[in-house]
Amino acid sequence: MKWQETYEAVIGLEVHAELKTTSKMFCGCNNDPFGADKPNIYTCPVCLGMPGGIPVANKRAIEWTIKLGYATGCSINEFSKFDRKHYFYPDLAKGYQISQYDLPFCYNGIIETPMGKVRLRRIHLEEDTGKLMHTSIEGKKVSLIDFNRGGVPLVEVVTEPDIKSGTQAKEYGKKLRHILRFLDIADCDMEQGGMRLEANISLRKKGETELPNYKVEIKNINSFRFMEAAIDYELTRQAEILETGKTPVQETRGWNSQKNETFSQRIKEEAEDYRYFPDPDLPPFHFSKEYLAEIKKTLPELTNEVTTRWTKEFSIQPNKAEELAMVDDAKLISWLEKILNLLKENKLNITSFINDYINKKIEVKDFEEPSSVIEKFRAAHKTEEVGDELLATTIKQVLAENQDAVQKYQTGQKQVFGFLMGQMLRSLGKKVDPQLIRQTLQAALES
């Protein structure tokens, strides 16, 4: 059954990314869970949830979260707070997680994808949990806990249910990762767990506008490819259940990448189950307009803005400008712009350079002296002089040997021109200016 004929997907994503601050979210412990020599060495009474440990919020983590909000077009709450989210799990030492509930730092943003806009419901900040390690000791299966990751600042970006396919979910995730890296606030190392993906998935009949009366969450996906595959599998699974007249169980499922299928983990919790209430150890925040304006000033020129400006300033196609500008380092944008300016000053072909640079046809190191890059580009496109007599003789020979193609061209089948161009270049056997060949050949064909 092709579910797309009857149903439409209703998908929302929750993406968690660890911020790369120096210290953890609510204590002074080192924030380096992937570089620690031993388990549990970056811990203290606060992040281990011991009696008397009082949390203090990480100012930089809050500012970076607000910065991310501005980069994604969010509104910022001038009044905000931290809440306690209660649940028991071994990697949560306190028995609750310090998170945000009804007053997140950021809300109502947008991220563009090739398949349409995805609205952001909220961006909030919380602490990460410890890491469970399942192993065997003396023949017995045990679970060990490493709290080096516990308390690391974790930003969570929650979308509205605007996503319609696994492919769109993948593109959204890549765009969000690019923004986080470009702002230089997160490494997003998915293999290590520095960025984790969760999808809430359901189906409704085409033409309906109400949200479905169920949703299935797939948790802790660690690659965009797996997320796309998990969503596509889950949509087919749910459609088959709906076709029998039943409603899929509202639950949390995992993704088995070996079997390429989802599997049930537990019945999904509701917000009420977490018993949220304001954290009494952390005072609420009142942000002045001046303070928020100062954070906004630190925002670099974003990729979409760079693309628009480059399109106008350098007369290049928007898709080429975007392809060149889609880098994760704002310093690299500045370096590339110096090269573009030199290309423009020297009246060199900018589109040709972009193609060479992206496809690695010229060997260029990042932050290499721009004038050196220009010389490499010139050398790659250096052409040999060809005399008028040799050019005329070669054109005459090529046209004589390919009369069938010439007749097709002259009867309107212009696509054969590329074939004749190729024959010219092959016959000359030199690296000549293709523009000169094109103009001369065209004149000969139309004379």
C-alpha positions in Angstrom: 0.0 0.0 0.0 1.3 3.5 -0.9 0.3 5.4 2.2 0.8 8.7 0.4 -2.4 8.1 -1.6 -4.6 8.1 1.5 -2.6 9.8 4.4 -0.3 12.7 5.0 2.6 12.6 7.5 2.5 14.8 10.6 6.1 15.0 11.9 7.7 17.1 14.6 11.4 16.9 15.6 13.2 17.5 18.9 16.9 18.0 18.4 19.3 18.1 21.4 22.8 19.6 21.0 25.5 20.0 23.6 26.9 23.5 23.9 30.7 23.7 24.0 31.0 26.0 27.0 34.1 25.6 29.2 32.1 24.5 32.2 28.9 22.6 32.8 25.4 24.1 33.0 25.0 24.5 36.7 28.4 24.0 38.2 32.1 24.7 37.5 33.0 21.2 36.4 34.9 20.8 33.1 32.6 20.4 30.1 34.6 17.8 28.1 32.7 14.5 28.4 34.3 13.0 25.2 37.8 14.0 26.2 37.9 12.7 29.8 40.6 10.2 30.6 38.4 8.3 33.1 34.7 8.0 34.0 33.3 10.4 36.7 36.3 12.7 36.9 34.4 15.8 35.9 31.9 15.7 38.7 31.0 17.5 41.9 28.2 17.5 44.5 26.0 19.7 42.2 26.1 17.6 39.1 25.9 14.4 41.2 22.8 15.6 42.9 24.2 15.3 46.4 22.6 17.1 49.4 23.7 20.7 49.7 24.7 21.1 46.1 23.3 24.4 44.9 23.1 25.0 41.1 24.3 28.3 39.5 23.3 28.9 35.9 26.0 29.2 33.2 25.6 32.7 31.7 27.4 31.9 28.5 25.1 28.9 27.8 22.1 31.1 28.2 23.5 33.8 25.9 24.3 31.2 23.3 20.8 29.8 23.4 19.4 33.3 22.9 21.9 33.8 20.1 20.6 30.6 18.4 17.1 32.0 18.9 17.9 35.2 17.0 19.7 33.2 14.2 16.5 31.2 13.6 14.1 34.2 13.8 12.7 33.4 17.2 11.0 35.8 19.7 12.8 35.9 23.0 11.1 35.8 26.4 12.2 38.7 28.5 11.1 36.8 31.5 12.1 33.1 31.8 13.0 30.5 34.3 14.2 26.9 34.9 11.9 24.1 35.9 12.4 20.7 37.5 11.3 17.8 35.2 10.8 14.7 37.5 11.5 11.2 36.3 13.5 8.3 37.6 16.3 6.9 35.5 19.8 5.7 36.6 21.7 8.3 34.6 19.8 11.2 36.4 21.4 11.5 39.8 18.9 13.9 41.3 15.8 12.1 40.3 14.8 15.2 38.2 16.3 17.2 35.4 16.7 21.0 35.4 15.0 22.0 32.2 12.4 24.6 31.0 8.7 24.1 30.5 6.2 27.0 29.9 8.7 29.9 29.6 11.6 28.8 27.3 14.2 31.3 26.3 13.1 31.3 22.6 9.9 30.6 20.7 8.2 31.0 17.3 11.2 30.6 15.0 11.6 29.3 11.4 14.1 27.2 9.5 13.9 27.0 5.7 14.2 23.7 3.9 14.1 22.9 0.2 10.6 21.4 0.9 9.2 24.3 2.8 9.4 26.2 6.1 9.6 24.4 9.4 8.3 26.4 12.3 10.1 26.2 15.6 7.8 26.0 18.7 10.6 26.6 21.2 14.3 26.5 22.0 15.1 25.8 25.6 18.1 25.0 27.7 18.6 22.1 30.1 21.2 19.8 31.6 22.3 16.6 29.9 22.2 13.3 31.7 25.0 10.8 32.5 25.9 8.0 30.1 24.9 4.4 30.7 27.5 1.8 29.7 26.3 -1.8 29.4 29.0 -4.4 29.9 30.0 -7.6 31.7 32.1 -8.0 34.9 33.1 -11.4 36.0 30.6 -13.0 33.7 27.7 -10.9 34.9 25.9 -8.3 32.8 26.0 -4.9 34.5 25.2 -1.3 33.7 27.7 1.3 34.7 27.2 5.1 34.7 29.6 7.8 33.7 28.5 11.2 35.0 31.1 13.2 33.1 28.3 14.1 30.7 25.8 14.8 33.5 25.1 18.5 33.8 26.5 19.5 30.4 24.5 22.3 28.8 22.0 20.9 26.3 20.0 23.1 24.0 16.7 21.5 22.7 15.1 22.8 19.5 11.4 21.7 19.1 9.5 22.1 15.8 5.9 22.4 15.1 4.5 19.3 13.2 5.3 20.8 9.8 7.6 18.1 8.4 6.0 15.8 5.8 8.7 13.2 5.0 11.9 11.6 6.2 13.8 13.5 3.5 12.5 16.9 4.8 13.4 15.9 8.3 17.0 15.1 7.2 17.3 18.4 5.4 16.0 20.3 8.4 18.4 18.5 10.7 21.4 19.3 8.4 20.3 23.0 8.3 20.0 23.2 12.1 23.4 21.6 12.5 25.0 24.1 10.1 23.5 27.0 12.1 24.8 25.6 15.4 28.3 25.1 14.0 28.3 28.4 12.1 27.5 30.2 15.4 30.4 28.3 16.9 28.3 27.2 19.9 28.2 23.4 19.4 30.3 20.8 17.6 27.3 18.6 16.9 29.4 15.4 16.9 26.6 12.9 16.3 28.8 9.8 16.6 29.8 10.8 20.1 26.2 11.9 21.0 26.9 15.6 20.9 23.7 16.0 18.8 20.8 13.7 19.1 17.6 13.5 17.1 14.0 12.5 18.1 11.0 12.4 15.9 7.3 12.5 16.8 5.4 10.8 14.0 1.8 10.2 13.1 -0.5 10.1 10.1 -3.9 11.7 9.3 -6.2 11.3 6.3 -5.7 13.7 3.5 -7.9 16.8 3.8 -8.0 16.6 7.6 -6.6 19.5 9.6 -6.8 18.4 13.2 -3.8 16.7 14.7 -4.1 12.9 15.0 -5.2 11.5 18.4 -1.8 9.7 18.8 1.9 10.1 18.1 4.8 7.8 18.2 8.2 9.0 19.3 11.5 7.6 18.0 14.3 8.5 20.4 18.1 8.9 20.3 18.8 8.7 16.6 22.4 9.5 15.9 22.5 10.2 12.1 20.4 12.0 9.5 20.4 8.9 7.3 19.1 6.8 10.1 16.4 9.4 10.9 15.2 9.5 7.3 15.0 5.6 7.2 13.3 5.4 10.7 10.7 7.9 9.7 9.9 6.3 6.4 9.7 2.8 8.0 7.4 4.2 10.8 5.0 5.9 8.4 4.5 2.7 6.5 4.1 0.7 9.7 1.4 3.1 11.0 -0.4 3.2 7.7 -0.8 -0.6 7.8 -2.2 -0.4 11.3 -4.6 2.4 10.4 -5.9 0.4 7.4 -7.1 -2.3 9.8 -9.2 0.2 11.6 -7.0 0.4 14.7 -5.0 3.3 16.1 -1.2 2.9 16.6 -0.2 2.7 20.3 1.2 6.0 21.6 4.7 4.9 22.6 8.4 5.5 22.5 10.3 3.4 20.0 13.9 2.9 19.0 15.6 2.4 15.7 17.4 -0.9 14.9 19.9 0.0 12.1 20.8 -3.6 11.5 17.2 -4.7 10.9 16.1 -1.4 9.5 13.0 -1.3 11.7 11.7 0.5 14.8 11.0 -1.4 18.0 8.9 -0.6 21.1 10.6 0.7 24.2 7.9 2.1 26.5 4.5 3.7 26.6 5.0 7.4 25.9 4.7 9.8 28.9 2.6 13.0 29.0 3.8 16.3 30.3 1.7 15.8 33.5 3.8 12.7 34.3 6.9 14.8 34.8 5.4 17.1 37.5 7.1 20.2 36.3 7.5 23.1 38.7 9.9 26.1 38.9 13.3 25.2 40.3 13.4 26.8 43.8 17.2 27.0 43.7 17.4 29.1 40.6 15.9 32.5 40.5 13.9 33.5 37.3 15.5 35.7 34.7 14.4 39.3 33.7 16.3 40.3 30.5 16.4 43.9 29.6 16.0 45.0 26.0 19.5 46.5 26.1 21.0 43.2 27.3 19.2 41.3 24.5 20.3 43.8 21.9 23.9 43.3 23.0 23.6 39.5 22.4 22.0 40.1 19.0 25.0 42.3 18.0 27.3 39.2 18.4 25.4 37.4 15.6 27.5 37.0 12.5 26.1 37.5 9.0 24.1 34.3 8.4 24.4 32.1 5.4 21.1 33.2 3.8 22.2 36.8 4.2 25.6 36.1 2.7 24.0 34.3 -0.2 21.7 37.2 -1.0 24.5 39.7 -0.9 27.0 37.7 -2.9 24.3 37.1 -5.6 24.0 40.9 -6.1 27.6 41.9 -5.6 29.2 39.3 -7.7 26.5 38.6 -10.3 26.3 34.9 -9.6 23.4 32.5 -9.5 21.7 32.1 -6.0 22.3 28.4 -6.0 26.0 28.9 -6.7 26.3 31.5 -4.0 24.6 29.3 -1.5 26.8 26.3 -2.4 29.9 28.3 -1.8 28.5 30.0 1.4 27.4 26.7 3.1 30.4 26.4 5.4 30.4 26.0 9.1 32.9 28.7 9.9 32.2 32.5 9.7 35.9 33.2 9.3 35.9 31.0 6.1 33.1 33.3 4.7 35.3 36.3 5.2 38.3 34.5 3.5 36.1 33.4 0.5 34.8 37.0 0.1 38.3 38.3 -0.3 38.9 35.8 -3.1 35.6 36.8 -4.8 36.6 40.5 -4.7 40.0 39.7 -6.3 38.2 37.6 -9.0 35.9 40.5 -9.7 38.8 43.1 -9.8 40.7 40.9 -12.3 37.6 40.3 -14.3 37.9 36.5 -13.9 35.0 34.0 -14.2 33.6 33.7 -10.7 31.2 30.9 -11.5 34.1 28.9 -12.9 36.1 29.5 -9.8 33.2 28.3 -7.6 32.9 25.1 -9.6 36.6 24.5 -9.3 36.7 25.2 -5.6 33.7 23.1 -4.6 34.7 20.2 -6.9 38.3 20.4 -5.7 39.7 20.9 -9.2 42.3 23.3 -7.8 44.3 22.5 -4.7 43.5 25.2 -2.2 44.1 25.2 1.6 41.6 27.0 3.8 42.9 30.5 4.7 45.6 30.3 2.0 46.7 33.8 0.8 43.9 34.9 -1.6 46.3 36.1 -4.2 47.9 32.7 -4.3 44.5 31.1 -4.8 43.9 33.5 -7.7 47.2 32.4 -9.3 46.3 28.7 -9.0 42.9 29.4 -10.6 44.6 31.4 -13.5 47.1 28.5 -14.0 44.3 25.9 -14.1 42.6 27.9 -16.9 45.6 29.1 -18.8 45.1 28.6 -22.5 47.4 28.4 -25.5 47.3 30.8 -28.3 45.9 29.5 -31.6 46.5 31.2 -34.9 43.6 32.3 -37.1 44.8 30.1 -40.0 45.0 27.0 -37.9 41.5 27.8 -36.4 40.0 28.3 -39.8 41.5 25.1 -41.2 40.3 23.0 -38.2 36.8 24.4 -38.4 36.6 23.6 -42.1 37.9 20.0 -41.4 35.5 19.3 -38.5 32.5 20.6 -40.4 33.4 18.6 -43.5 33.8 15.4 -41.4 30.5 15.9 -39.6 28.0 17.0 -42.2 25.2 15.1 -40.5 25.6 17.1 -37.3 25.9 20.3 -39.3 22.6 19.7 -41.1 20.9 18.9 -37.8 22.2 22.2 -36.3 21.0 24.2 -39.4 17.5 22.6 -39.1 17.1 23.7 -35.5 18.6 20.9 -33.5 21.0 23.2 -31.6 21.9 20.5 -29.0 24.5 19.1 -31.5 26.6 22.2 -31.0 28.2 20.7 -27.9 29.3 17.6 -30.0 30.9 19.9 -32.6 32.6 21.9 -29.9 34.1 18.6 -28.6 35.3 17.7 -32.0 37.0 21.1 -32.4 38.8 20.8 -29.1 39.9 17.3 -29.8 41.2 18.2 -33.3 43.2 21.2 -32.0 44.8 19.1 -29.2 45.6 22.2 -27.2 44.2 23.8 -24.1 42.6 26.7 -25.9 40.0 29.3 -24.9 36.6 27.6 -25.2 34.9 31.0 -25.6 37.0 31.8 -28.7 36.2 28.3 -30.2 32.5 28.7 -29.4 32.2 32.1 -31.1 34.2 31.1 -34.2 32.4 27.8 -34.6 29.0 29.5 -34.2 29.9 32.1 -36.8 31.0 29.4 -39.3 27.7 27.4 -38.8 25.5 30.4 -39.3 27.4 32.0 -42.2 
